[in-house]
């Protein structure tokens, strides 16, 4: 003990005790440090359970990226539920397009991400869990003739309109699937404008620059000047008619909090949210 105190005093550069032949008492510096030392000792008792919680994925940090469409319905319910179940896991959320997420995975900046893609697509080099599948709806300027007619627009008429779409690098498989819808019908897509974010695409539709194929869930994004319509004559479900969202992560990521989150999402699939229904 004496040797340990001497080493600490040497490290701090000040004496912690005043020593006489009759007594040993705290120095001014020692008295000042005493409350801090007691606090550290008290906190030390919390370390073993915290370490066990982190090792079991019940504490720690999870870096999660997501495309904007997930933020309309799926992400809020999963974040709310996961935080209620694992309050000691810090969720670090960031909105990012698919190409930005791919770069972040390579740098090790994120643990997992939600991406939008065509049906059946498996992100290369990643583990994945499909979390939703939904039809594509047609977003139209509110004063567009196809928006004003009573009947749902026909596919042939929709394909003749200028198109607002995201660049292919954002979600290559879904971009190709939408173009496949045109090619399958013998049409050539006329791209009027490109935008990275779904909200921006809808805003450009509102400005009258063209129409856009968007996931059904984007209907939640109510924007003045935009009408969402189903389309007739699209044939069987297949190329260009649906899109999927998957949770993806690197298979070599050993973050226990990631395993907890994947398990939570698996146990709570895409389903109506009681809070939204109310």
Residue frames relative to the residue before (quaternion, step in Angstrom):
aa qw qx qy qz dx dy dz
X 1.0000 0.0000 0.0000 0.0000 0.00 0.00 0.00
X 0.6548 0.5179 -0.3091 0.4554 3.58 0.91 -0.95
X 0.6603 0.5046 -0.3043 0.4657 3.55 0.98 -0.86
X 0.6465 0.5258 -0.3175 0.4525 3.57 1.01 -0.82
X 0.6446 0.5092 -0.3179 0.4735 3.59 1.01 -0.82
X 0.6427 0.5284 -0.3183 0.4542 3.56 0.98 -0.84
X 0.6514 0.5077 -0.3150 0.4677 3.59 0.98 -0.81
X 0.6501 0.5113 -0.3160 0.4648 3.59 1.01 -0.81
X 0.6464 0.5085 -0.3183 0.4715 3.58 0.98 -0.83
X 0.6343 0.5240 -0.3254 0.4661 3.57 1.04 -0.75
X 0.6506 0.5173 -0.3080 0.4630 3.56 1.01 -0.83
X 0.7218 0.4372 -0.2416 0.4791 3.58 0.93 -0.92
X 0.3826 -0.7514 0.4610 0.2764 3.56 1.15 -0.54
X 0.7072 0.3473 -0.2508 0.5625 3.58 1.28 0.30
X 0.4898 -0.6370 0.4886 0.3399 3.61 -1.13 0.51
X 0.3180 -0.7511 0.5505 0.1776 3.56 -1.03 0.80
X 0.7695 0.2386 -0.1374 0.5762 3.57 1.23 -0.38
X 0.2830 -0.6950 0.6301 0.1997 3.51 -1.29 0.54
X 0.1202 -0.8301 0.5444 0.0051 3.53 -0.53 1.21
X 0.0158 0.7550 -0.6552 0.0203 3.57 -0.99 0.96
X 0.6891 -0.4576 0.3415 0.4462 3.56 -1.27 0.01
X 0.7282 0.4426 -0.2428 0.4635 3.58 1.09 -0.65
X 0.8354 0.0093 0.0510 0.5472 3.62 0.95 -0.75
X 0.2357 -0.7055 0.6445 0.1767 3.47 -1.45 0.23
X 0.0763 0.8025 -0.5870 0.0749 3.57 -0.72 1.03
X 0.6450 -0.5341 0.3777 0.3952 3.53 -1.27 0.42
X 0.4075 -0.6646 0.5672 0.2657 3.52 -1.13 0.71
X 0.7020 -0.4157 0.3343 0.4719 3.58 -1.26 0.02
X 0.6612 0.4938 -0.3031 0.4765 3.60 0.95 -0.87
X 0.6538 0.5196 -0.3144 0.4514 3.59 0.95 -0.84
X 0.6523 0.5090 -0.3108 0.4678 3.58 1.00 -0.84
X 0.6456 0.5204 -0.3193 0.4586 3.58 1.06 -0.74
X 0.7046 0.4656 -0.2641 0.4659 3.58 1.03 -0.77
X 0.5182 0.6940 -0.4075 0.2894 3.59 1.11 -0.59
X 0.6739 0.4763 -0.3362 0.4538 3.70 0.76 -0.82
X 0.6433 0.5227 -0.3266 0.4541 3.58 1.02 -0.79
X 0.6455 0.5204 -0.3167 0.4608 3.56 0.99 -0.84
X 0.6463 0.5122 -0.3215 0.4654 3.57 0.95 -0.84
X 0.6407 0.5210 -0.3216 0.4633 3.57 1.03 -0.81
X 0.6495 0.5160 -0.3154 0.4608 3.59 0.98 -0.83
X 0.6510 0.5098 -0.3167 0.4648 3.57 0.98 -0.81
X 0.6386 0.5171 -0.3269 0.4669 3.56 1.04 -0.78
X 0.6673 0.4963 -0.2984 0.4683 3.56 1.00 -0.84
X 0.5798 0.6039 -0.3734 0.3997 3.57 1.09 -0.62
X 0.6048 0.5623 -0.3566 0.4370 3.58 1.12 -0.58
X 0.6549 0.5188 -0.3117 0.4525 3.60 1.20 -0.52
X 0.5423 0.6762 -0.3893 0.3117 3.58 1.17 -0.45
X 0.6653 0.5070 -0.3469 0.4242 3.67 0.76 -0.82
X 0.6977 0.4361 -0.3148 0.4731 3.67 0.75 -0.83
X 0.6184 0.5363 -0.3524 0.4536 3.60 1.08 -0.66
X 0.6485 0.5130 -0.3157 0.4654 3.58 0.97 -0.83
X 0.6565 0.4993 -0.3158 0.4691 3.58 0.97 -0.84
X 0.6432 0.5215 -0.3241 0.4575 3.60 1.00 -0.80
X 0.6570 0.5069 -0.3121 0.4626 3.59 0.96 -0.86
X 0.6558 0.5133 -0.3107 0.4581 3.58 0.96 -0.85
X 0.7250 0.4178 -0.2369 0.4937 3.57 1.12 -0.63
X 0.5541 -0.6401 0.3800 0.3727 3.59 1.27 0.15
X 0.5367 0.6290 -0.4030 0.3924 3.59 1.24 0.24
X 0.7464 0.1710 -0.1458 0.6264 3.57 1.32 0.07
X 0.4908 0.6524 -0.4796 0.3217 3.55 -1.24 0.31
X 0.5154 -0.6240 0.4994 0.3092 3.54 -1.23 -0.56
X 0.0706 -0.7790 0.6227 0.0206 3.55 -1.03 0.86
X 0.1895 -0.7850 0.5847 0.0772 3.56 -0.65 1.18
X 0.0030 -0.8367 0.5389 -0.0974 3.53 -0.40 1.30
X 0.1401 -0.7775 0.6099 0.0617 3.57 -0.84 1.05
X 0.0367 -0.8091 0.5865 -0.0015 3.58 -1.15 0.51
X 0.4359 -0.6436 0.5549 0.2963 3.54 -1.22 0.57
X 0.6687 -0.5629 0.3073 0.3763 3.56 -1.11 0.69
X 0.6266 0.5709 -0.3571 0.3923 3.61 0.98 -0.73
X 0.6137 0.5507 -0.3529 0.4421 3.60 1.11 -0.59
X 0.6263 0.5819 -0.3293 0.4009 3.56 1.14 -0.61
X 0.5697 0.6153 -0.3930 0.3774 3.61 1.18 -0.31
X 0.8446 0.0782 0.0073 0.5296 3.60 0.80 -0.94
X 0.7532 0.4503 -0.2482 0.4103 3.58 0.61 -1.13
X 0.7076 0.5076 -0.2910 0.3963 3.56 0.65 -1.11
X 0.6559 0.5239 -0.3556 0.4110 3.66 0.74 -0.82
X 0.6908 0.4760 -0.3055 0.4505 3.60 0.86 -0.86
X 0.6664 0.4922 -0.3159 0.4624 3.60 0.99 -0.75
X 0.6447 0.5047 -0.3274 0.4716 3.59 0.95 -0.79
X 0.6539 0.5151 -0.3139 0.4567 3.57 0.91 -0.91
X 0.7066 0.4664 -0.2677 0.4599 3.58 0.84 -0.96
X 0.6626 0.5054 -0.3150 0.4542 3.58 0.96 -0.86
X 0.6519 0.5095 -0.3200 0.4617 3.58 0.96 -0.79
X 0.6323 0.5198 -0.3368 0.4654 3.58 1.07 -0.68
X 0.7026 0.4592 -0.2630 0.4757 3.58 1.03 -0.78
X 0.8010 0.1360 -0.0430 0.5815 3.59 1.06 -0.77
X 0.0757 -0.8615 0.5009 0.0330 3.60 0.50 1.17
X 0.6754 0.5023 -0.3004 0.4486 3.60 1.17 -0.43
X 0.5609 0.5409 -0.4102 0.4738 3.59 1.28 0.21
X 0.2832 -0.7567 0.5690 0.1533 3.56 -0.69 1.10
X 0.1955 -0.7779 0.5896 0.0948 3.57 -0.68 1.12
X 0.1226 -0.7749 0.6194 0.0282 3.54 -0.70 1.16
X 0.0615 -0.8491 0.5240 -0.0267 3.58 -0.08 1.34
X 0.0483 0.7835 -0.6185 0.0351 3.56 -1.09 0.76
X 0.3570 -0.7152 0.5589 0.2206 3.56 -0.97 0.88
X 0.1493 0.7910 -0.5743 0.1491 3.58 -0.79 1.00
X 0.4726 -0.6526 0.5125 0.2968 3.55 -1.08 0.73
X 0.7153 -0.4888 0.2922 0.4050 3.55 -1.26 0.39
X 0.6715 0.4958 -0.3113 0.4543 3.59 0.95 -0.81
X 0.6295 0.5162 -0.3312 0.4770 3.58 1.07 -0.71
X 0.6315 0.5276 -0.3305 0.4622 3.57 1.03 -0.76
X 0.6272 0.5461 -0.3433 0.4366 3.59 0.95 -0.83
X 0.6607 0.4871 -0.3033 0.4839 3.58 0.98 -0.83
X 0.6467 0.5270 -0.3190 0.4496 3.59 1.00 -0.82
X 0.6081 0.5393 -0.3475 0.4676 3.59 1.08 -0.68
X 0.6676 0.5135 -0.3053 0.4444 3.57 0.91 -0.93
X 0.7049 0.4419 -0.2592 0.4905 3.58 1.07 -0.73
X 0.4485 -0.6929 0.4510 0.3397 3.58 1.24 -0.28
X 0.4070 0.7477 -0.4420 0.2828 3.58 1.21 0.47
X 0.7739 0.2159 -0.1405 0.5785 3.61 1.20 -0.36
X 0.4377 -0.6847 0.5196 0.2637 3.54 -1.25 0.52
X 0.7972 -0.0545 0.0822 0.5956 3.58 1.02 -0.79
X 0.0742 -0.8018 0.5915 0.0415 3.54 -1.26 0.34
X 0.3503 -0.6857 0.5941 0.2328 3.53 -1.26 0.53
X 0.0214 -0.8107 0.5842 -0.0333 3.58 -0.75 1.08
X 0.3766 -0.6996 0.5694 0.2112 3.53 -1.29 0.59
X 0.1207 0.8052 -0.5686 0.1174 3.59 -0.88 0.89
X 0.6225 -0.5240 0.4229 0.3988 3.54 -1.35 0.10
X 0.6430 -0.5278 0.3712 0.4125 3.62 -1.16 0.48
X 0.8253 0.2598 -0.1983 0.4605 3.53 -1.08 0.84
X 0.5348 0.6309 -0.4137 0.3806 3.59 1.24 -0.09
X 0.1354 -0.7762 0.6120 0.0673 3.58 -0.95 0.91
X 0.4242 -0.7096 0.4911 0.2745 3.62 -0.56 1.08
X 0.4355 -0.7237 0.4615 0.2712 3.63 -0.63 1.03
X 0.8457 0.1977 -0.1481 0.4731 3.54 -1.06 0.82
X 0.6809 0.4454 -0.2860 0.5062 3.58 1.22 0.28
X 0.4042 -0.6138 0.5990 0.3179 3.50 -1.31 0.35
X 0.0350 -0.8272 0.5608 -0.0115 3.59 -0.99 0.69
X 0.1377 -0.7510 0.6420 0.0706 3.50 -1.32 0.54
X 0.3158 -0.7451 0.5521 0.2005 3.59 -0.57 1.11
X 0.1486 -0.8291 0.5368 0.0490 3.56 -0.74 1.05
X 0.8123 -0.0053 -0.0175 0.5830 3.61 1.17 -0.29
X 0.0790 -0.7430 0.6613 0.0662 3.50 -1.33 0.48
X 0.0768 0.8176 -0.5603 0.1084 3.57 -0.70 1.03
X 0.5384 -0.6172 0.4545 0.3501 3.58 -1.15 0.49
X 0.4480 -0.6361 0.5468 0.3093 3.52 -1.31 0.30
X 0.1964 -0.7577 0.6130 0.1074 3.55 -1.02 0.86
X 0.4305 -0.6822 0.5271 0.2672 3.56 -1.25 0.40
X 0.1980 -0.7613 0.6091 0.1015 3.57 -0.76 1.09
X 0.0594 -0.8191 0.5694 -0.0364 3.55 -0.72 1.16
X 0.5323 -0.5570 0.5009 0.3943 3.60 -1.17 0.43
X 0.5869 -0.6388 0.3634 0.3398 3.58 -0.87 0.94
X 0.7401 0.3890 -0.2250 0.5003 3.61 1.06 -0.65
X 0.3945 0.7108 -0.4882 0.3175 3.58 1.24 0.25
X 0.5913 -0.5979 0.3971 0.3676 3.64 -0.96 0.75
X 0.6650 0.4992 -0.3174 0.4560 3.62 0.97 -0.73
X 0.6423 0.5012 -0.3255 0.4800 3.59 1.20 -0.43
X 0.6896 0.5005 -0.2753 0.4452 3.57 1.10 -0.68
X 0.6079 0.5667 -0.3711 0.4143 3.60 1.11 -0.48
X 0.5668 -0.6343 0.4136 0.3247 3.57 -1.12 0.70
X 0.7121 0.4397 -0.2584 0.4824 3.58 0.93 -0.88
X 0.5938 -0.5510 0.4310 0.3975 3.59 -1.16 0.48
X 0.5534 -0.6182 0.4304 0.3554 3.62 -0.97 0.71
X 0.4285 -0.6612 0.5456 0.2857 3.55 -1.20 0.56
X 0.6205 -0.5685 0.3893 0.3744 3.55 -1.12 0.71
X 0.6349 0.5499 -0.3376 0.4249 3.60 0.90 -0.91
X 0.6838 0.4773 -0.2874 0.4712 3.59 0.94 -0.88
X 0.6436 0.5289 -0.3272 0.4461 3.59 1.00 -0.80
X 0.6806 0.5059 -0.2905 0.4433 3.57 0.98 -0.86
X 0.6249 0.5496 -0.3386 0.4391 3.59 1.22 -0.33
X 0.5935 0.5950 -0.3539 0.4104 3.61 1.27 -0.24
X 0.5757 -0.5493 0.4620 0.3917 3.61 -1.16 0.51
X 0.3069 -0.7941 0.5127 0.1109 3.55 -0.98 0.93
X 0.1666 -0.7225 0.6615 0.1121 3.54 -1.14 0.80
X 0.1270 0.8087 -0.5530 0.1550 3.59 -0.60 1.10
X 0.5458 -0.5925 0.4785 0.3493 3.56 -1.27 0.33
X 0.5861 -0.5630 0.4284 0.3949 3.63 -1.14 0.48
X 0.6305 -0.5744 0.3665 0.3718 3.57 -1.09 0.66
X 0.6222 0.5703 -0.3523 0.4043 3.62 1.00 -0.72
X 0.5789 0.6042 -0.3779 0.3963 3.62 1.15 -0.53
X 0.7697 -0.1143 0.1220 0.6162 3.59 0.90 -0.99
X 0.2209 -0.8440 0.4686 0.1390 3.60 0.34 1.23
X 0.6871 0.4987 -0.3122 0.4263 3.60 0.81 -0.94
X 0.6823 0.4684 -0.2956 0.4771 3.60 0.95 -0.82
X 0.6027 0.5472 -0.3480 0.4651 3.58 1.05 -0.72
X 0.6799 0.4795 -0.2907 0.4725 3.58 0.89 -0.93
X 0.6350 0.5350 -0.3354 0.4450 3.59 1.04 -0.74
X 0.6499 0.5000 -0.3185 0.4756 3.58 0.98 -0.81
X 0.6502 0.4870 -0.3199 0.4876 3.58 0.95 -0.80
X 0.6131 0.5578 -0.3429 0.4421 3.57 1.11 -0.67
X 0.5776 0.5738 -0.3669 0.4500 3.57 1.16 -0.60
X 0.6634 0.4864 -0.2948 0.4863 3.59 1.01 -0.82
X 0.6953 0.4855 -0.2897 0.4438 3.55 0.77 -1.04
X 0.6384 0.5417 -0.3242 0.4404 3.58 1.06 -0.76
X 0.7098 0.4101 -0.2428 0.5187 3.56 1.20 -0.56
X 0.5391 -0.6449 0.3946 0.3711 3.57 1.26 0.16
X 0.5465 0.6052 -0.3978 0.4205 3.58 1.21 0.47
X 0.3134 -0.7198 0.5882 0.1939 3.53 -1.29 0.43
X 0.3706 -0.7434 0.5029 0.2391 3.63 -0.59 1.05
X 0.1899 -0.7536 0.6215 0.0986 3.54 -0.96 0.95
X 0.1871 -0.8153 0.5422 0.0800 3.57 -0.17 1.30
X 0.2248 -0.7979 0.5510 0.0961 3.55 -0.55 1.22
X 0.8012 -0.0602 0.0933 0.5880 3.56 1.04 -0.78
X 0.1909 -0.7565 0.6129 0.1251 3.56 -1.21 0.61
X 0.0239 0.7822 -0.6220 0.0275 3.57 -1.18 0.65
X 0.5172 -0.6833 0.4309 0.2829 3.57 -1.06 0.76
X 0.7816 0.3323 -0.1553 0.5046 3.58 0.89 -0.95
X 0.5643 -0.6238 0.4225 0.3377 3.56 -1.06 0.79
X 0.6176 0.5418 -0.3545 0.4465 3.61 1.02 -0.72
X 0.6522 0.5087 -0.3145 0.4658 3.57 1.01 -0.79
X 0.6124 0.5445 -0.3438 0.4586 3.57 1.02 -0.77
X 0.6701 0.4862 -0.2979 0.4753 3.58 0.90 -0.93
X 0.6376 0.5237 -0.3298 0.4588 3.60 1.00 -0.75
X 0.6526 0.5010 -0.3142 0.4737 3.59 1.03 -0.74
X 0.5947 0.5294 -0.3556 0.4896 3.58 1.13 -0.60
X 0.6355 0.5334 -0.3220 0.4561 3.58 0.97 -0.86
X 0.6734 0.4914 -0.2871 0.4719 3.57 1.09 -0.71
X 0.5434 -0.6650 0.3738 0.3504 3.58 1.28 -0.01
X 0.4247 0.7360 -0.4470 0.2795 3.59 1.22 0.32
X 0.7798 -0.2238 0.1575 0.5631 3.58 1.19 -0.31
X 0.5133 -0.5884 0.5045 0.3686 3.54 -1.32 -0.34
X 0.1630 -0.7919 0.5815 0.0911 3.57 -1.23 0.33
X 0.3347 -0.6863 0.6059 0.2234 3.53 -1.20 0.67
X 0.0239 0.8208 -0.5642 0.0857 3.56 -0.54 1.19
X 0.6003 -0.5464 0.4229 0.4028 3.62 -1.15 0.45
X 0.6392 -0.5554 0.3810 0.3712 3.55 -1.10 0.74
X 0.6481 0.5522 -0.3233 0.4128 3.60 0.98 -0.81
X 0.5558 0.6124 -0.3994 0.3957 3.61 1.18 -0.39
X 0.4740 0.6552 -0.4461 0.3834 3.60 1.22 -0.24
X 0.5613 0.6027 -0.3830 0.4183 3.59 1.20 -0.49
X 0.6529 0.4870 -0.3067 0.4924 3.58 1.18 -0.56
X 0.1156 -0.8225 0.5563 0.0274 3.55 0.00 1.31
X 0.0348 0.7935 -0.6010 0.0894 3.54 -0.55 1.25
X 0.4552 -0.6769 0.4978 0.2947 3.57 -0.79 0.97
X 0.7761 0.3293 -0.2536 0.4742 3.54 -1.02 0.82
X 0.6961 0.4080 -0.2696 0.5256 3.59 1.28 0.14
X 0.1016 -0.7623 0.6378 0.0430 3.54 -1.05 0.88
X 0.2292 -0.7581 0.5960 0.1324 3.59 -0.96 0.89
X 0.0086 -0.8139 0.5798 -0.0357 3.58 -0.80 1.02
X 0.4157 -0.6205 0.5925 0.3018 3.51 -1.31 0.49
X 0.3224 -0.7597 0.5420 0.1583 3.56 -1.20 0.52
X 0.3623 -0.7252 0.5475 0.2078 3.56 -1.01 0.87
X 0.8119 0.3440 -0.2109 0.4218 3.51 -1.32 0.40
X 0.4148 0.7250 -0.4658 0.2922 3.56 1.11 0.57
X 0.4658 -0.7037 0.4390 0.3084 3.58 1.23 -0.02
X 0.7664 -0.3395 0.2506 0.4843 3.58 -1.26 -0.34
X 0.6179 -0.5315 0.4184 0.4008 3.54 -1.24 0.48
X 0.3209 0.7381 -0.5355 0.2558 3.56 -0.73 1.00
X 0.8494 -0.1025 0.0848 0.5107 3.52 -1.09 -0.78
X 0.8665 0.1466 -0.1148 0.4632 3.52 -0.93 0.98
X 0.6342 0.5600 -0.3435 0.4076 3.61 1.20 -0.02
X 0.7904 0.1833 -0.0918 0.5772 3.59 1.19 -0.46
X 0.1407 -0.7499 0.6311 0.1398 3.52 -1.34 0.19
X 0.2437 -0.7695 0.5759 0.1294 3.55 -1.21 0.49
X 0.2289 -0.7290 0.6266 0.1537 3.52 -1.32 0.46
X 0.0446 -0.7999 0.5985 0.0020 3.56 -0.93 0.91
X 0.3603 -0.6496 0.6199 0.2528 3.48 -1.33 0.52
X 0.0390 -0.8176 0.5742 -0.0168 3.59 -0.66 1.07
X 0.0456 0.7808 -0.6210 0.0515 3.55 -1.19 0.64
X 0.5545 -0.5873 0.4645 0.3631 3.55 -1.25 0.34
X 0.4937 -0.6971 0.4391 0.2783 3.55 -0.84 0.97
X 0.6932 0.4644 -0.2833 0.4728 3.59 1.17 -0.49
X 0.4575 0.6646 -0.4635 0.3664 3.60 1.24 0.23
X 0.1393 -0.8321 0.5351 0.0440 3.59 -0.53 1.17
X 0.2983 0.7518 -0.5263 0.2624 3.60 1.17 0.52
X 0.3933 -0.7438 0.4790 0.2504 3.66 -0.47 1.09
X 0.6101 0.5563 -0.3582 0.4359 3.60 1.09 -0.63
X 0.5973 0.5532 -0.3576 0.4575 3.59 1.13 -0.60
X 0.6496 0.5097 -0.3174 0.4664 3.58 0.91 -0.89
X 0.6325 0.5265 -0.3270 0.4647 3.58 1.02 -0.77
X 0.6796 0.4947 -0.2991 0.4515 3.59 0.91 -0.91
X 0.6344 0.5192 -0.3335 0.4656 3.59 0.94 -0.84
X 0.6598 0.5022 -0.3060 0.4678 3.58 0.93 -0.89
X 0.6399 0.5238 -0.3325 0.4534 3.59 1.00 -0.77
X 0.6628 0.4959 -0.3105 0.4673 3.59 0.90 -0.90
X 0.6302 0.5317 -0.3317 0.4583 3.60 1.01 -0.78
X 0.7083 0.4630 -0.2549 0.4679 3.57 0.99 -0.85
X 0.7543 0.2725 -0.1650 0.5741 3.60 1.25 -0.31
X 0.0766 -0.8477 0.5241 0.0283 3.60 0.43 1.20
X 0.7165 -0.4138 0.3386 0.4481 3.51 -1.40 0.09
X 0.2569 0.7479 -0.5604 0.2460 3.55 -0.41 1.26
X 0.6682 -0.4951 0.3404 0.4388 3.63 -1.15 0.36
X 0.3478 -0.7306 0.5565 0.1887 3.54 -1.02 0.90
X 0.4616 -0.6992 0.4628 0.2896 3.64 -0.63 1.05
X 0.6507 0.5180 -0.3302 0.4464 3.61 1.00 -0.71
X 0.6590 0.4834 -0.3097 0.4859 3.59 1.10 -0.68
X 0.6336 0.5440 -0.3346 0.4367 3.57 1.04 -0.77
X 0.6538 0.5146 -0.3151 0.4565 3.57 1.10 -0.69
